[in-house]
Amino acid sequence: MSDKQHTLKAVATIQGVGLHTGEPVTLSLCPAPVGHGYKFQRVDLEGQPVIEADADLVVSTERGTTLGKGEARVNTTEHVLAALYALGVDNCLLRLSGPEVPILDGSALPFVRAIDSVGLEEQDAPRDWWVLREPIWFETSERGTEMLGVPTPGGEFRVTVMVDYNSPVLGTQHASMYRSEEFRAEIAPCRTFVFLRELEQLAKAGLIKGGDLDNAIVLEDREGITQDDLKAVAQALGREYHEVEVRRNGVLNTTDLKFLNEPARHKLLDIVGDLALVGRPIKGHILAARPGHFGNTSFAKRIKERMRQEEKDPLHGIDLTAEPLYDINAITRMLPHRYPFLLVDKVLTMDAKSIVGVKNVTMNEPHFTGHFPDNPVMPGVLQVEAMAQVGGIFALSQVPDPENYTTYFLKTDGVRYRRKVIPGDTLVFRLELITPIRRGIVHMKGVGYVNGQPAVEAEMMAQIARDRSAEAPKTNAPAAATPRTAAVTR
């Protein structure tokens, strides 16, 4: 997936009926601005209320995922959200003329086709990835659901599913998606499934007025089922079917399986749609056994709680002993600074909008000679300088010849010193872009931590520009880094 946010190029409109009400409904997938995320709007209600696609707003997981805010509800949200999420749409307003997303053929394929019909538009902002760095799990003995999230070496979004309902028809099935690009052809066409006994009960209770033997895989694992029983179900659904029968694999002959493990693949589809309620694209591997909407959305809530914990601890998951992204040798190839003014020892992590760098404070540094005798304290201006150098690495990692670029401070705001920094301390700086970079103008906020506690913070603005007098880079010069987004330097 791209590291930029995307929305739709134009409005995509889908019409169908709601699974539960059987009423016609129109769904319009509309372009939305950066940072909008997914939001449903009930245009049929007074005030046209908006319901965010948020795991905290799940009000029911019975036969689908229902979101609610105030009196407004939206049912069966998972299929369209799975299509948006897997195809890399970050921002979309979903305008609905009724309480349900149309069921269509029971899969995500019609939504995928609608999105493809208008295409995607790249937006000028980085994607807000959530990287799963430590295992996270959820289980419920009552439902038999087990869900586990683990890091992925390449940072992909992966899902693996095991379905086992102790049914001789379904048996044990597995399905996997190792790249989001697989979703369109391998997962999106897979339809929801239901056992015939459940269908009977739901139809008699009037809970699936939009249900049809064509928009679901109907399975039957009972013995002694008769043709009259099958016709009774068809009539309960308001349909007239002749010669309806159960095949050897337990699937009604009203439809053909698109894959031998289509039920497991549809469960994977549901997981993707329910995890879209996290609100951020995920880099991690999700493994699920006997999943359902309750387990999926509960797991999404657990992920959101982990996110909140990480927001309170910006250095969560940072391993100071890990192999650095840039060591001191790589840093000296990027920055012009040298002793005694090179104040960054290593860079641990970097993504499209943030960087984490380290400064080890030692008594051997010359400023401690006079600042202060018998009470060594690292000067605050040098703390800000060290922070700016970390930002400089972020900036210059974009270009193949950083020695031919110069950066100029434009302003520094909001400088705060929270505690003394003394020899023996390790300053860990985390800097993040405040606004997207335009015309080489870079605006960042940085915080330096000692033992997990803030020691210094500042906002910095700078401009990066190529030195006009610089020679063209030599073809055999070592590249500083993989091209990335520019940022502030000193």
C-alpha positions in Angstrom: 0.0 0.0 0.0 1.0 3.6 -0.6 2.3 5.7 2.3 0.0 8.6 1.2 -3.6 8.9 2.1 -6.2 8.3 -0.6 -9.9 9.1 -1.2 -12.2 8.5 -4.2 -11.9 10.6 -7.3 -15.7 10.9 -7.6 -18.9 9.7 -6.0 -19.7 5.9 -6.4 -23.4 5.0 -6.0 -24.7 1.6 -5.1 -28.4 0.6 -4.9 -29.9 -2.6 -3.3 -32.0 -3.8 -0.5 -31.3 -4.1 3.2 -30.8 -7.6 4.5 -33.1 -7.1 7.6 -35.8 -4.7 6.3 -35.9 -5.7 2.6 -36.3 -2.0 1.8 -34.5 -0.3 -1.1 -31.5 1.7 -0.1 -29.0 3.9 -1.9 -25.4 4.1 -0.7 -23.1 6.8 -2.1 -19.4 6.6 -1.5 -18.2 10.2 -1.5 -14.7 11.7 -1.6 -13.6 13.1 1.8 -10.7 15.3 3.0 -7.4 14.3 4.6 -7.9 12.8 8.1 -11.6 12.3 7.6 -11.6 8.5 7.9 -14.8 6.5 7.3 -18.1 8.1 8.4 -21.7 7.1 7.6 -24.4 9.7 7.1 -28.1 8.8 7.4 -29.5 11.3 4.8 -33.0 9.9 5.4 -33.1 11.2 9.0 -33.7 14.7 10.3 -30.5 16.6 10.6 -28.7 13.9 8.5 -26.7 12.6 11.5 -23.1 11.3 11.0 -21.9 8.1 12.6 -18.1 7.5 12.7 -16.9 4.0 11.7 -15.5 3.5 15.2 -15.2 0.3 17.2 -16.4 2.3 20.3 -19.7 2.9 18.5 -20.6 -0.7 17.9 -24.1 -1.3 19.4 -24.8 -4.8 18.1 -23.0 -7.8 16.5 -26.0 -9.9 15.8 -25.9 -11.2 12.2 -23.5 -8.3 11.3 -21.9 -5.2 12.8 -24.2 -2.3 13.7 -22.9 1.1 14.5 -25.0 3.6 16.5 -24.8 7.2 17.7 -27.7 8.8 19.5 -30.9 7.4 17.9 -29.2 6.8 14.5 -28.1 3.3 13.5 -26.3 1.7 10.5 -26.5 -2.1 10.1 -24.3 -4.5 8.1 -21.3 -2.2 7.8 -18.6 -4.8 7.4 -18.6 -5.6 3.7 -18.3 -2.1 2.4 -15.7 -1.2 5.0 -13.7 -4.2 4.1 -13.6 -3.1 0.4 -12.6 0.5 1.3 -9.9 -0.7 3.8 -8.4 -3.3 1.6 -8.3 -1.1 -1.5 -6.4 1.6 0.3 -9.2 4.2 0.7 -8.4 6.2 3.8 -11.1 8.9 3.7 -14.7 8.4 2.6 -18.2 9.7 3.5 -20.8 6.9 3.2 -24.2 8.5 2.6 -27.1 6.1 3.2 -30.8 6.5 2.4 -31.8 3.9 5.0 -30.7 2.1 8.2 -28.7 -0.7 6.3 -25.9 -1.0 3.9 -27.4 -3.0 0.9 -26.6 -6.7 1.1 -26.3 -7.1 -2.7 -24.8 -10.6 -3.3 -23.6 -11.1 0.3 -19.9 -10.3 -0.6 -17.7 -7.2 -0.9 -17.3 -7.5 -4.7 -20.0 -5.0 -5.7 -18.4 -2.4 -3.5 -14.9 -3.2 -4.9 -16.3 -2.7 -8.4 -18.0 0.6 -7.4 -14.7 1.9 -6.0 -12.8 0.7 -9.1 -15.3 2.5 -11.4 -14.3 5.9 -10.0 -10.7 5.3 -9.0 -8.6 6.7 -6.2 -7.0 10.1 -5.7 -3.8 10.5 -3.7 -3.9 13.1 -1.0 -1.1 15.4 0.3 -0.7 13.7 3.7 1.0 10.5 5.0 -1.0 7.5 6.0 -1.4 7.2 9.7 -0.1 3.6 10.1 -0.4 1.7 13.3 2.5 -0.7 13.6 1.9 -3.8 15.8 5.2 -4.2 17.7 4.2 -6.5 20.5 1.7 -9.4 20.5 -1.9 -8.5 21.4 -4.7 -11.0 21.9 -8.4 -11.6 22.7 -10.3 -14.7 23.4 -13.8 -15.8 24.7 -14.4 -19.3 25.9 -18.1 -18.9 25.5 -17.9 -18.4 21.8 -14.7 -20.2 21.2 -13.1 -17.2 19.5 -9.3 -16.7 19.7 -7.6 -13.7 18.1 -3.9 -12.9 18.1 -2.0 -10.0 16.5 1.8 -10.3 16.0 4.4 -8.1 14.2 5.1 -8.8 10.5 8.8 -8.7 9.4 8.0 -6.7 6.3 5.3 -4.5 7.8 2.4 -5.9 5.7 -1.2 -6.3 6.8 -1.9 -10.0 6.9 -4.8 -12.1 8.1 -5.0 -15.8 8.7 -8.3 -17.5 9.6 -9.4 -20.9 10.9 -13.1 -21.8 10.9 -14.3 -24.9 12.8 -18.0 -25.1 13.8 -17.9 -28.9 14.7 -20.0 -29.4 11.5 -19.5 -32.4 9.2 -20.4 -30.1 6.3 -18.0 -27.2 7.1 -15.3 -29.2 8.8 -12.2 -27.2 9.4 -11.2 -24.5 6.9 -8.4 -22.1 6.6 -7.9 -18.9 4.7 -5.0 -16.4 4.5 -4.4 -13.0 3.0 -0.7 -12.0 3.0 -1.0 -8.8 1.0 -3.9 -6.4 0.7 -3.6 -6.6 -3.1 -4.9 -10.2 -2.8 -8.3 -9.0 -1.5 -9.8 -7.9 -4.8 -9.7 -11.4 -6.5 -9.3 -13.8 -3.6 -11.5 -12.5 -0.8 -13.9 -9.9 -2.1 -16.1 -12.3 -4.1 -16.7 -14.6 -1.1 -20.3 -14.5 0.2 -21.7 -14.8 3.6 -22.9 -18.2 4.7 -25.7 -19.5 6.9 -27.0 -22.9 8.0 -30.5 -23.8 6.8 -31.8 -24.2 10.3 -30.7 -20.6 11.1 -32.3 -19.4 7.9 -35.6 -21.0 8.8 -35.7 -19.3 12.2 -34.6 -15.9 10.8 -37.1 -16.0 8.0 -40.0 -17.0 10.2 -39.1 -14.2 12.6 -39.1 -11.7 9.8 -35.4 -10.7 10.5 -34.1 -11.2 6.9 -36.7 -9.7 4.7 -34.0 -8.8 2.2 -32.5 -12.3 2.4 -32.4 -14.5 -0.7 -31.0 -17.9 -1.5 -28.8 -16.1 -4.1 -27.0 -13.7 -1.7 -25.7 -16.3 0.8 -24.2 -19.8 0.8 -26.8 -22.0 2.5 -25.4 -25.0 4.3 -27.3 -28.0 5.7 -25.7 -30.6 8.0 -28.9 -32.3 9.2 -29.9 -35.7 8.1 -33.4 -36.5 6.8 -34.1 -33.1 5.3 -37.0 -33.4 2.8 -37.9 -31.5 -0.3 -41.0 -30.1 1.5 -38.7 -28.7 4.2 -36.6 -27.0 1.5 -39.7 -25.5 -0.2 -41.0 -24.3 3.1 -37.8 -22.3 3.6 -38.0 -20.9 0.1 -41.7 -19.8 0.7 -40.7 -18.3 4.1 -38.3 -16.1 2.1 -41.0 -15.2 -0.3 -39.5 -17.1 -3.2 -40.8 -20.0 -5.3 -38.1 -22.6 -5.8 -38.5 -25.9 -7.6 -36.2 -28.9 -7.2 -34.2 -27.3 -4.5 -31.8 -29.9 -3.0 -28.8 -30.3 -0.8 -25.7 -31.5 -2.5 -23.2 -33.9 -1.1 -21.0 -31.1 0.3 -24.1 -29.8 2.2 -24.5 -26.7 0.0 -27.9 -25.9 -1.5 -27.9 -26.2 -5.3 -29.2 -22.6 -5.6 -25.6 -21.4 -5.8 -22.1 -22.7 -6.6 -19.1 -22.2 -4.3 -16.5 -19.8 -5.8 -13.8 -21.4 -3.7 -13.7 -24.7 -1.7 -13.0 -22.7 1.4 -15.4 -19.8 0.6 -16.9 -19.7 4.1 -13.4 -19.2 5.7 -12.6 -16.6 3.1 -15.7 -14.7 4.0 -14.9 -14.8 7.6 -11.5 -13.2 6.7 -13.5 -10.5 4.8 -15.5 -9.8 7.9 -12.4 -9.4 10.0 -11.0 -6.9 7.5 -14.2 -4.9 7.6 -14.5 -5.0 11.4 -10.8 -4.0 11.9 -11.5 -1.0 9.7 -13.3 0.3 12.8 -9.8 0.8 14.5 -9.6 4.0 12.5 -6.0 3.5 11.2 -4.4 1.1 8.7 -2.6 -1.7 10.4 0.8 -3.2 9.9 0.7 -6.6 11.5 -0.5 -10.2 11.2 -3.9 -11.0 12.6 -4.6 -14.7 13.3 -8.1 -15.8 14.2 -9.8 -19.0 15.2 -13.6 -19.3 15.0 -14.0 -15.6 14.5 -17.3 -13.7 14.5 -18.4 -10.0 14.6 -18.4 -9.9 18.4 -14.8 -11.2 18.6 -13.7 -9.0 15.7 -15.0 -5.8 17.1 -13.8 -6.7 20.7 -10.4 -7.2 19.2 -10.6 -3.9 17.4 -11.5 -2.2 20.8 -8.4 -3.9 22.3 -6.3 -2.5 19.5 -7.7 1.0 20.1 -6.9 0.7 23.8 -3.3 -0.2 22.9 -3.2 2.8 20.7 -4.3 5.0 23.5 -1.6 3.6 25.7 1.0 4.2 23.1 -0.2 7.8 22.7 0.5 8.3 26.4 4.0 6.8 25.9 5.4 8.0 22.6 8.5 5.8 23.0 6.4 2.7 23.4 8.0 -0.2 21.6 11.3 1.6 21.1 14.2 -0.8 21.8 17.4 1.2 22.6 19.5 -2.0 22.2 18.1 -2.8 18.7 20.2 -2.5 15.6 20.0 1.2 14.6 18.5 2.4 11.3 21.5 4.7 11.0 24.7 4.3 13.0 27.3 7.1 13.6 29.1 6.3 10.3 25.9 6.7 8.3 25.0 9.9 10.2 28.4 11.5 9.4 27.7 10.8 5.7 24.5 12.8 6.0 25.2 15.7 8.4 28.0 18.2 8.0 28.6 18.4 11.8 31.7 17.1 13.4 33.3 17.0 16.9 32.4 18.8 19.1 29.2 19.7 17.4 27.9 16.3 16.2 25.2 15.6 18.8 23.4 12.5 17.4 24.8 9.0 18.0 22.2 6.8 16.2 18.7 6.8 14.7 16.4 4.0 15.8 13.3 4.3 13.7 11.9 6.5 11.0 8.6 6.5 8.9 6.9 8.9 6.6 6.3 11.5 9.3 8.4 10.8 12.3 11.9 9.9 13.5 13.5 8.6 16.8 17.1 9.4 17.4 19.5 9.0 20.4 22.1 11.2 22.1 24.3 9.6 24.8 25.4 12.3 27.2 29.0 11.8 28.6 31.3 13.7 30.9 33.9 13.9 28.1 32.0 16.6 26.2 33.8 19.9 26.2 30.9 22.1 27.3 30.9 20.4 30.7 34.2 22.1 31.5 32.4 25.3 32.1 28.8 24.4 32.4 29.1 24.0 35.3 32.2 23.1 37.4 31.3 20.5 39.9 27.7 20.5 38.6 27.7 19.4 35.0 24.4 20.2 33.1 23.9 19.9 29.4 23.0 23.4 28.0 19.4 23.7 26.9 20.5 25.2 23.5 22.5 22.1 22.8 19.6 19.9 23.6 17.6 21.8 21.0 20.5 21.6 18.6 20.7 17.8 19.1 17.0 17.6 18.4 17.4 19.6 15.3 20.1 17.3 14.1 17.8 14.4 14.4 15.3 16.3 12.3 18.2 17.0 9.8 18.7 13.3 9.3 15.0 12.9 8.6 15.2 15.7 6.0 18.4 14.6 4.3 17.5 10.9 4.1 15.3 12.0 1.2 18.1 13.0 -1.2 21.0 10.9 -2.6 23.5 13.7 -2.1 22.8 15.3 1.3 26.2 17.0 1.4 24.9 19.3 -1.4 22.0 20.5 0.6 21.7 23.3 3.2 18.9 23.9 5.7 18.0 27.1 7.4 16.2 27.6 10.6 13.2 29.9 10.2 11.9 29.9 13.7 11.8 28.0 17.0 8.7 28.1 19.2 7.4 26.6 22.4 10.8 25.6 23.8 10.4 24.0 27.2 12.9 22.4 29.6 11.3 19.9 31.9 14.3 18.4 33.8 18.1 18.6 34.0 20.1 16.5 31.5 23.4 15.3 33.0 26.3 13.0 32.1 25.1 9.4 32.0 21.7 10.3 30.7 20.4 9.0 27.3 18.4 11.6 25.5 15.8 9.9 23.1 14.3 12.4 20.7 11.0 11.8 18.9 10.1 14.3 16.2 7.0 14.4 14.1 5.8 16.6 11.2 3.1 19.1 12.2 2.0 20.0 8.7 2.8 18.4 5.3 6.0 19.7 3.7 5.5 22.3 1.0 8.1 24.1 -1.1 10.8 22.7 1.2 9.3 24.4 4.3 9.3 21.9 7.2 7.5 22.3 10.5 8.1 19.7 13.2 7.5 19.2 16.9 10.1 17.3 18.9 10.4 16.0 22.4 13.5 14.7 24.1 13.0 12.0 26.8 15.3 10.8 29.6 14.2 7.6 31.3 10.8 8.0 29.6 10.2 11.4 31.1 10.1 14.6 28.9 13.3 16.7 29.3 13.0 19.2 26.4 10.5 20.0 23.8 10.2 22.5 20.9 8.6 23.3 17.6 10.9 24.1 14.8 10.5 25.4 11.3 13.2 25.3 8.6 13.7 25.3 4.9 15.8 22.8 3.0 17.4 23.9 -0.3 20.0 22.6 -2.7 23.3 24.5 -2.6 23.6 26.2 -5.9 27.4 26.1 -5.8 27.4 22.4 -5.2 28.8 20.1 -7.9 26.6 17.5 -9.4 26.7 14.3 -7.2 29.2 11.7 -8.3 27.7 8.5 -9.6 29.8 6.4 -7.3 29.0 8.4 -4.2 27.3 6.3 -1.5 23.6 7.0 -1.2 22.6 8.3 2.2 19.4 6.4 2.5 16.2 5.3 0.8 14.3 8.5 -0.3 11.9 9.7 2.3 10.0 12.8 3.3 12.1 15.9 3.9 12.2 17.5 7.4 14.0 20.1 9.5 17.8 20.2 10.0 20.3 22.6 11.5 
